[in-house]
Amino acid sequence: MTAAIADHSFQSALAVPTVRRLDNGLTIIAQQTPTDAVNLNLWFRVGSAVESDSINGMAHFLEHMLFKGTDHLPQGEFERRIEARGGVANAATSQDYTHFYFTSAPQDFAALAPLQIELVLNPRLAISDFERERSVILEEIARAHDNPRRRIFARSMAMTFDRLPYRRSVLGTAAVVKSLTAQQMRDFHHYWYQPERITAVAVGNLPEEELIQTVAAGFEQALARRQRVDESRNPATQVCRSAPEAPFATIQRHSFTDAALQQARLVLSWRVPGLTDVEQTNALDVLTSILARGRLSRLVRDLREQQQLVTSIAASNMSYWQQGVFTIAASLPTENIETVEAAIVDHVQRVQTDPVALAELQRVQTQVANRYVFDSESPSDLAGLYGYYQTLTGQLQPALHYPNEIQRLTPADIQMAAQIYLSTQAYGALHILPTAAPSTIS
């Protein structure tokens, strides 16, 4: 398949939705699709990255509390009505955003959408509910500490970032969560959950204008009730903003032990561009597939299939808003750590010195672009995709044109990205051992 043919097919896969910004600042994105369902995704540009250390965990705690009902909607009523109609609802908090979503049949959308909007805009946030939910959050933090995979991720983030808030847990620490107050949460909600900071995405089998009007009316009703109770609230909040961190200047190795592991873990990390420089992330996405994503990737074939030095190995390019992290992670016998780290660095070096063959690049481009399209088939997939990019970049173009941008990359683009961002002389290396040997940091 030629690049031109691939371009045409990907362009037809992602239709252009309608985007409308209301006078109150709310952004609504709507798209009609043939699938007989409708998804509403409410995106908020608030996550753990905007928190100061003293309130770390507030955004996630608030996500839980927004399901405790409002003065007009008793706790559990939204979920009851969703389930009665065969729908599903959930929410998630990350470093850069929080979003709430539900999927229903088209004929139920007009009745359910205002309920979700009411929940997120007018939460009761009662002290009694706050205290009960605090114990749930503390239990979630304890479970995260007991999960080896989450412990490894936490250590990796702490190694990668010296000062950016991505080094902290989205959940916060037990000590901080114990210190939070209901009034702090009310102030946090008042500041961040304003219409000008919200992107509402409705995708499914209803006319776009009907989707927009349903969402707009739901916000109008909820905001009318909110204005009568928010006038005396203090909107003050604590916000953390920083510039991206410079790339590693040297190789920084950190070693720990974890008695729960059966095999060692090796994680190599590089600081790379994030969504504030979104066009620079595309070549890095392709590099993950060239190096260690899928059975045909270089590191999987060499280190797992041929030399059998690792039991698993994978690469990822995590694009946070302020900065990204490119990682290569492996599970392996402890005695292979040094050999595998050297082999990974050697493979990165080869990408830097020898341009990727056109046939290999075209195969990977097809994989990356098709994976993106396949992950954008359902109303919930599309709503999540549009909300994510609109919230974090302020535009939909990266979402709509990503497959084509991937197809346009050349071997020189891939080589240059590896040369600029994946230094073989400066990166973070995390070694986590399954033994009880004393841990060291060098």
Secondary structure per residue as TSV (DSSP state, phi and psi in degrees):
chain	resnum	aa	ss	phi	psi
A	1	M	-	360.0	129.7
A	2	T	-	-80.8	161.5
A	3	A	H	-60.2	-37.9
A	4	A	H	-64.6	-42.7
A	5	I	H	-65.4	-42.6
A	6	A	H	-61.2	-40.7
A	7	D	H	-55.7	-47.8
A	8	H	H	-62.5	-42.7
A	9	S	H	-68.9	-37.0
A	10	F	H	-72.7	-33.8
A	11	Q	H	-62.1	-36.1
A	12	S	T	-79.2	-9.9
A	13	A	T	-81.8	-31.2
A	14	L	S	-117.3	100.7
A	15	A	-	-71.1	161.4
A	16	V	-	-89.1	121.9
A	17	P	-	-80.6	169.5
A	18	T	E	-87.7	132.7
A	19	V	E	-119.0	128.0
A	20	R	E	-135.8	132.8
A	21	R	E	-108.5	122.5
A	22	L	-	-82.9	166.0
A	23	D	T	-60.8	-28.2
A	24	N	T	-81.6	1.5
A	25	G	S	98.4	-12.9
A	26	L	-	-66.1	134.7
A	27	T	E	-101.3	125.8
A	28	I	E	-116.3	130.4
A	29	I	E	-116.9	130.1
A	30	A	E	-136.4	142.6
A	31	Q	E	-150.1	131.5
A	32	Q	E	-88.3	131.5
A	33	T	-	-128.3	159.1
A	34	P	S	-75.0	-15.5
A	35	T	S	-63.8	133.4
A	36	D	S	-81.4	62.9
A	37	A	-	-158.9	162.9
A	38	V	E	-135.1	135.2
A	39	N	E	-117.3	134.5
A	40	L	E	-113.8	123.5
A	41	N	E	-119.9	119.7
A	42	L	E	-105.0	115.4
A	43	W	E	-108.5	134.1
A	44	F	E	-123.5	132.5
A	45	R	S	-81.6	58.1
A	46	V	-	-147.7	127.5
A	47	G	S	-151.7	-163.2
A	48	S	G	-66.7	-20.6
A	49	A	G	-68.7	-22.1
A	50	V	G	-89.9	-4.9
A	51	E	S	-84.1	146.2
A	52	S	-	-79.0	166.9
A	53	D	G	-57.8	-31.8
A	54	S	G	-73.8	-16.4
A	55	I	G	-125.2	20.9
A	56	N	T	-57.3	124.6
A	57	G	T	107.7	-7.0
A	58	M	H	-64.4	-43.5
A	59	A	H	-61.0	-42.7
A	60	H	H	-68.7	-42.4
A	61	F	H	-58.6	-45.3
A	62	L	H	-62.2	-39.1
A	63	E	H	-53.9	-44.9
A	64	H	H	-61.6	-43.9
A	65	M	H	-68.8	-23.5
A	66	L	T	-70.0	-10.3
A	67	F	T	-94.4	9.6
A	68	K	S	-90.5	7.2
A	69	G	-	93.8	171.2
A	70	T	-	-128.5	179.9
A	71	D	S	-66.3	-20.1
A	72	H	S	-108.8	-6.9
A	73	L	S	-138.6	102.8
A	74	P	-	-59.2	153.2
A	75	Q	T	-57.8	132.2
A	76	G	T	88.7	-12.5
A	77	E	H	-68.5	-39.9
A	78	F	H	-60.8	-49.4
A	79	E	H	-61.7	-38.7
A	80	R	H	-62.3	-43.4
A	81	R	H	-70.4	-37.4
A	82	I	H	-60.4	-50.4
A	83	E	H	-65.9	-35.9
A	84	A	H	-62.5	-26.0
A	85	R	T	-100.7	8.5
A	86	G	T	76.7	17.7
A	87	G	-	-90.9	177.2
A	88	V	E	-133.7	148.6
A	89	A	E	-143.8	150.6
A	90	N	E	-166.2	-176.2
A	91	A	E	-155.6	163.2
A	92	A	E	-153.7	147.1
A	93	T	E	-124.0	136.5
A	94	S	-	-127.4	-168.2
A	95	Q	S	-66.0	-36.0
A	96	D	S	-111.0	-9.9
A	97	Y	-	-157.8	164.7
A	98	T	E	-131.4	139.1
A	99	H	E	-142.9	149.5
A	100	F	E	-123.3	139.4
A	101	Y	E	-152.3	153.2
A	102	F	E	-146.8	155.8
A	103	T	E	-125.0	134.2
A	104	S	E	-142.7	173.8
A	105	A	-	-69.1	149.9
A	106	P	G	-54.5	-38.7
A	107	Q	G	-69.8	-13.8
A	108	D	G	-100.0	-6.4
A	109	F	H	-62.8	-44.2
A	110	A	H	-63.0	-30.3
A	111	A	H	-81.3	-32.1
A	112	L	H	-91.9	-33.1
A	113	A	H	-57.2	-45.8
A	114	P	H	-62.1	-27.2
A	115	L	H	-69.3	-43.6
A	116	Q	H	-64.3	-40.6
A	117	I	H	-63.4	-42.5
A	118	E	H	-60.2	-42.5
A	119	L	H	-57.6	-46.9
A	120	V	H	-81.1	-26.3
A	121	L	H	-89.7	-30.5
A	122	N	S	-126.5	49.8
A	123	P	-	-65.7	147.9
A	124	R	-	-70.0	-42.7
A	125	L	-	51.2	47.5
A	126	A	-	-70.7	147.4
A	127	I	H	-60.6	-40.2
A	128	S	H	-63.1	-43.2
A	129	D	H	-64.8	-39.7
A	130	F	H	-59.7	-45.6
A	131	E	H	-68.7	-38.6
A	132	R	H	-66.3	-41.6
A	133	E	H	-73.1	-24.9
A	134	R	H	-58.0	-40.4
A	135	S	H	-65.9	-32.9
A	136	V	H	-65.8	-43.4
A	137	I	H	-63.8	-43.0
A	138	L	H	-62.8	-36.6
A	139	E	H	-67.4	-37.7
A	140	E	H	-65.0	-39.5
A	141	I	H	-62.9	-42.5
A	142	A	H	-63.3	-40.9
A	143	R	H	-64.9	-37.1
A	144	A	H	-63.2	-39.1
A	145	H	H	-66.9	-26.7
A	146	D	T	-85.3	-4.7
A	147	N	-	-97.8	113.8
A	148	P	H	-56.8	-40.2
A	149	R	H	-63.8	-41.3
A	150	R	H	-71.6	-31.9
A	151	R	H	-64.9	-41.7
A	152	I	H	-63.9	-43.8
A	153	F	H	-61.3	-42.9
A	154	A	H	-61.7	-43.4
A	155	R	H	-65.2	-37.0
A	156	S	H	-64.8	-43.5
A	157	M	H	-66.6	-39.7
A	158	A	H	-66.0	-32.2
A	159	M	H	-73.1	-39.5
A	160	T	H	-72.5	-40.9
A	161	F	-	-110.7	129.5
A	162	D	S	-86.3	-37.2
A	163	R	S	-134.6	-24.7
A	164	L	S	-63.1	147.0
A	165	P	G	-67.3	-7.4
A	166	Y	G	-66.3	-13.2
A	167	R	G	-75.0	-14.3
A	168	R	S	-96.1	163.8
A	169	S	-	-77.0	141.8
A	170	V	T	-61.7	-33.6
A	171	L	T	-72.9	-21.2
A	172	G	-	82.0	-178.6
A	173	T	-	-101.6	158.9
A	174	A	H	-60.1	-40.7
A	175	A	H	-62.0	-43.4
A	176	V	H	-70.3	-44.7
A	177	V	H	-60.2	-36.2
A	178	K	H	-65.0	-24.8
A	179	S	H	-91.1	-12.8
A	180	L	-	-69.0	150.7
A	181	T	-	-119.0	158.9
A	182	A	H	-63.7	-34.9
A	183	Q	H	-67.9	-38.3
A	184	Q	H	-58.2	-40.1
A	185	M	H	-67.1	-40.8
A	186	R	H	-60.6	-43.3
A	187	D	H	-65.0	-41.1
A	188	F	H	-61.8	-46.6
A	189	H	H	-63.2	-44.8
A	190	H	H	-59.0	-38.8
A	191	Y	H	-73.8	-46.4
A	192	W	H	-88.7	-30.0
A	193	Y	S	-94.8	57.4
A	194	Q	S	-108.0	150.8
A	195	P	G	-57.6	-33.7
A	196	E	G	-69.2	-12.0
A	197	R	G	-107.1	14.8
A	198	I	E	-118.6	137.6
A	199	T	E	-116.8	119.1
A	200	A	E	-104.6	123.6
A	201	V	E	-118.0	123.4
A	202	A	E	-122.3	120.5
A	203	V	E	-133.2	131.3
A	204	G	E	159.6	-167.2
A	205	N	S	-89.3	64.3
A	206	L	S	-142.1	153.4
A	207	P	-	-57.9	142.6
A	208	E	H	-59.3	-40.0
A	209	E	H	-65.0	-35.4
A	210	E	H	-67.0	-41.3
A	211	L	H	-60.2	-45.9
A	212	I	H	-63.4	-46.5
A	213	Q	H	-65.2	-36.8
A	214	T	H	-63.5	-45.3
A	215	V	H	-67.5	-45.1
A	216	A	H	-60.7	-42.6
A	217	A	H	-66.1	-38.9
A	218	G	H	-61.5	-41.8
A	219	F	H	-68.1	-40.4
A	220	E	H	-59.8	-44.1
A	221	Q	H	-65.4	-45.8
A	222	A	H	-66.9	-40.1
A	223	L	H	-68.7	-32.8
A	224	A	H	-63.1	-39.9
A	225	R	H	-71.5	-36.4
A	226	R	H	-66.6	-38.5
A	227	Q	H	-60.3	-27.6
A	228	R	H	-78.4	-17.7
A	229	V	H	-111.1	-10.4
A	230	D	H	-100.8	-6.6
A	231	E	T	-59.3	-33.2
A	232	S	T	-95.6	1.0
A	233	R	-	-78.6	145.7
A	234	N	-	-85.6	116.0
A	235	P	-	-80.5	5.7
A	236	A	-	-61.9	141.7
A	237	T	-	-149.2	169.4
A	238	Q	-	-110.0	127.4
A	239	V	-	-126.3	136.1
A	240	C	-	-113.4	118.6
A	241	R	-	-129.3	136.4
A	242	S	-	-144.9	157.8
A	243	A	-	-75.8	159.8
A	244	P	-	-59.0	152.7
A	245	E	-	-84.1	149.1
A	246	A	-	-67.1	153.9
A	247	P	-	-57.9	158.4
A	248	F	-	-55.4	140.1
A	249	A	S	-91.5	-22.2
A	250	T	S	-142.5	178.1
A	251	I	-	-80.9	121.8
A	252	Q	E	-113.0	109.2
A	253	R	E	-102.3	134.9
A	254	H	E	-127.9	130.9
A	255	S	E	-122.1	137.1
A	256	F	E	-140.5	169.5
A	257	T	E	-119.0	153.2
A	258	D	-	-145.8	107.4
A	259	A	T	-64.3	-17.8
A	260	A	T	-80.0	-12.8
A	261	L	-	-82.7	145.1
A	262	Q	S	-95.1	-25.0
A	263	Q	S	-132.8	161.6
A	264	A	E	-73.0	161.4
A	265	R	E	-124.0	138.4
A	266	L	E	-123.3	125.9
A	267	V	E	-129.9	118.8
A	268	L	E	-104.9	134.4
A	269	S	E	-132.4	143.7
A	270	W	E	-129.1	140.5
A	271	R	E	-80.8	125.5
A	272	V	E	-133.4	172.6
A	273	P	-	-61.0	150.1
A	274	G	-	-108.3	-158.0
A	275	L	G	-74.3	-14.1
A	276	T	G	-69.1	-14.5
A	277	D	G	-132.6	55.1
A	278	V	G	-60.5	-32.2
A	279	E	G	-65.8	-20.9
A	280	Q	G	-81.3	-9.8
A	281	T	H	-83.8	-18.4
A	282	N	H	-64.3	-47.8
A	283	A	H	-63.8	-33.7
A	284	L	H	-67.8	-35.7
A	285	D	H	-60.6	-42.5
A	286	V	H	-66.9	-37.6
A	287	L	H	-61.4	-33.4
A	288	T	H	-61.1	-40.0
A	289	S	H	-74.6	-34.3
A	290	I	H	-64.9	-43.2
A	291	L	H	-83.1	-49.8
A	292	A	H	-160.4	57.1
A	293	R	S	-141.2	105.5
A	294	G	S	101.0	159.7
A	295	R	T	-66.5	-23.3
A	296	L	T	-88.8	-4.5
A	297	S	S	-70.9	159.0
A	298	R	H	-64.2	-48.3
A	299	L	H	-70.6	-35.9
A	300	V	I	-64.5	-46.1
A	301	R	I	-63.6	-44.7
A	302	D	I	-75.2	-56.1
A	303	L	I	-85.8	-27.6
A	304	R	I	-98.4	-52.3
A	305	E	I	-76.8	-43.5
A	306	Q	I	-91.2	-59.4
A	307	Q	S	-83.9	-18.7
A	308	Q	-	54.2	44.0
A	309	L	-	-88.6	-19.4
A	310	V	-	-130.4	155.0
A	311	T	S	-90.5	-24.9
A	312	S	E	-156.7	152.0
A	313	I	E	-155.6	139.2
A	314	A	E	-153.4	155.0
A	315	A	E	-119.1	152.1
A	316	S	E	-146.9	152.5
A	317	N	E	-124.2	96.7
A	318	M	E	-87.9	114.5
A	319	S	E	-100.6	89.2
A	320	Y	-	-75.9	173.5
A	321	W	S	-67.7	-53.3
A	322	Q	S	-78.4	-30.8
A	323	Q	-	-161.5	158.3
A	324	G	E	-113.1	168.9
A	325	V	E	-133.6	121.8
A	326	F	E	-99.2	122.6
A	327	T	E	-128.7	148.9
A	328	I	E	-126.6	120.1
A	329	A	E	-125.6	140.8
A	330	A	E	-137.8	147.3
A	331	S	E	-103.6	134.1
A	332	L	E	-165.6	160.7
A	333	P	-	-62.3	144.4
A	334	T	G	-54.8	-39.8
A	335	E	G	-68.1	-10.4
A	336	N	G	-97.7	-0.2
A	337	I	H	-58.1	-52.0
A	338	E	H	-63.6	-40.8
A	339	T	H	-63.4	-43.1
A	340	V	H	-69.7	-41.9
A	341	E	H	-59.0	-44.2
A	342	A	H	-63.1	-38.3
A	343	A	H	-67.7	-40.2
A	344	I	H	-61.3	-47.2
A	345	V	H	-60.7	-38.1
A	346	D	H	-63.8	-41.5
A	347	H	H	-65.4	-40.9
A	348	V	H	-61.3	-41.5
A	349	Q	H	-61.0	-38.4
A	350	R	H	-65.5	-38.3
A	351	V	H	-63.9	-33.4
A	352	Q	H	-73.3	-34.5
A	353	T	H	-96.8	-30.4
A	354	D	S	-117.2	113.5
A	355	P	-	-54.1	141.6
A	356	V	-	-61.5	135.4
A	357	A	-	-61.4	143.2
A	358	L	H	-59.0	-38.4
A	359	A	H	-64.5	-41.3
A	360	E	H	-66.1	-42.6
A	361	L	H	-63.1	-43.4
A	362	Q	H	-64.1	-38.2
A	363	R	H	-62.1	-45.8
A	364	V	H	-68.5	-39.8
A	365	Q	H	-58.5	-42.3
A	366	T	H	-63.8	-42.4
A	367	Q	H	-60.6	-50.1
A	368	V	H	-64.7	-47.0
A	369	A	H	-67.8	-42.2
A	370	N	H	-65.3	-39.8
A	371	R	H	-59.4	-39.7
A	372	Y	H	-64.1	-45.5
A	373	V	H	-66.6	-42.1
A	374	F	H	-63.4	-31.1
A	375	D	T	-83.5	7.9
A	376	S	T	-125.9	33.4
A	377	E	-	-92.8	-37.8
A	378	S	S	-89.8	161.9
A	379	P	H	-55.9	-39.1
A	380	S	H	-68.1	-37.2
A	381	D	H	-61.0	-49.1
A	382	L	H	-65.9	-42.0
A	383	A	H	-63.0	-40.7
A	384	G	H	-65.0	-41.2
A	385	L	H	-62.8	-48.8
A	386	Y	H	-66.0	-42.9
A	387	G	H	-63.6	-40.4
A	388	Y	H	-60.4	-52.5
A	389	Y	H	-71.7	-39.8
A	390	Q	H	-64.4	-39.2
A	391	T	H	-69.7	-42.6
A	392	L	H	-94.6	-21.4
A	393	T	H	-117.6	-12.9
A	394	G	S	78.3	11.7
A	395	Q	-	-154.4	158.6
A	396	L	S	-98.0	-13.0
A	397	Q	H	-53.5	-42.7
A	398	P	H	-60.2	-33.5
A	399	A	H	-72.1	-42.3
A	400	L	H	-75.8	-31.2
A	401	H	H	-109.0	3.8
A	402	Y	H	-53.9	-49.9
A	403	P	H	-58.3	-40.1
A	404	N	H	-69.2	-37.3
A	405	E	H	-64.2	-38.0
A	406	I	H	-63.0	-42.0
A	407	Q	H	-65.7	-26.4
A	408	R	H	-80.9	-12.4
A	409	L	-	-65.9	143.8
A	410	T	-	-111.6	164.0
A	411	P	H	-53.8	-34.9
A	412	A	H	-66.4	-36.5
A	413	D	H	-63.2	-42.9
A	414	I	H	-66.5	-43.3
A	415	Q	H	-62.7	-43.0
A	416	M	H	-65.5	-41.0
A	417	A	H	-61.3	-42.6
A	418	A	H	-63.6	-40.9
A	419	Q	H	-66.4	-40.4
A	420	I	H	-77.1	-42.5
A	421	Y	H	-107.7	-20.9
A	422	L	-	-114.1	71.1
A	423	S	-	-63.7	137.7
A	424	T	S	-88.6	-2.6
A	425	Q	S	-111.3	-3.5
A	426	A	S	-153.0	110.5
A	427	Y	-	-164.7	171.8
A	428	G	E	-98.9	136.4
A	429	A	E	-127.2	116.9
A	430	L	E	-106.3	122.1
A	431	H	E	-112.0	119.5
A	432	I	E	-119.1	119.5
A	433	L	E	-104.9	147.2
A	434	P	S	-85.1	-4.1
A	435	T	S	-87.3	175.7
A	436	A	-	-98.2	18.7
A	437	A	-	-65.5	150.1
A	438	P	-	-59.0	138.2
A	439	S	-	-82.1	149.8
A	440	T	-	-135.0	156.0
A	441	I	B	-129.6	124.5
A	442	S	-	-124.7	360.0
